[in-house]
């Protein structure tokens, strides 16, 4: 599976830094990923749905850790490119999200 497009929509909020849409093989898109600035660095949050008990459950997510790491690197590299075009820079370290 090849990632053929990453669309980053920058936000200037305290924790939410961007929304991300990723296209795979030019035929399948996952919308609603988020780049979050956490207490230990940046991480990718998968699209999720609020459950009746108030918790959130991912509706799309990588199964294998190797793919998650690859996806995060590609997304965060594109985020850095978007920031550079806006004159910003990613200064904090990047962390991996732990599956909920």
N, C-alpha and C positions, 0 to 999 in steps of 0.2 A: 504494500500500500504506500502510495506516494502522496505527500502533502503538496498540492499544486497551487494553493493560494492561502495567504494569511492576511486578513483585513483587521487592522488595529484602529479602534476609535478611542482616542485619548480622553481621559477625564482628569479633572484637577480637584479631586476630593481627598480627604485625609487618608483613607485606606484604599478605596477603589481608584485604581490608576488607569484602567482601560477595559473596554469590552473587546472581545476578539471573536471573529468568525473564521473557521478553518475549513477549506475545501480539500477533499481527498479525491485523487484520480480524476479531477475535473467532472465528477458525477455525484458527489455526496458532500453536503455541508453540515457542519455542527456550529450552531449559533449560540451565543450567550455565555461563552467562556469569559472569565474575568481575570485580570491581573490585579492582585491584592498586595498591598504593602503591609506585611505583618510585623510583629515585634522583633523577629530575627531576620527579616529580609523579604524579598518578593517571592510570590508563588502563584501558581495557576489554580483557579477554582473552576471546576467543571459546571456545566449548566445543571441546575437543580430545581426541585419542586418542593414547596412547603407542604408538609403532611398535616393531617388533622390534629396531631398532638403537638404541633408547633415546631417539630424538628424539620430538617431539610434532607432530602435524598437526591443524590446525583441521578440524572436521567440519561446521561451519556458519560462514559469514562473509559480510560484505557484498562485493559485486563492485565497486561504484562508491564512490570516496572521498567523494563528497557524501553518500551515504546513511550511510556509516560515521560521518561527522562529526555528522549529524543524530541517529543512533542513540546515539552517545556522549553528546551534549548532553542528550538526553531521559533516559538512564539516570543520568548524573551529577547532573542536577537532582533526580531522584527520590531518589537517594542522599543528597543534601544535605537534602531534606525529611525523610527517615528519620532522619538524624543530628539535625536540629533537634528532632524529636519526642523524641529520646533525650537532648537537652540538649547535643549535640556540634556541631561546626562543621567544614567543609572548609576547611583553612587553606592547604594546599599547592596549587600550580597543577595544572591538568589538562593531560596530554599525550596525543597521539595514538599509538596502538600502530602500529608498522610491521609490515606483513604479513610473516610468516616465509617 
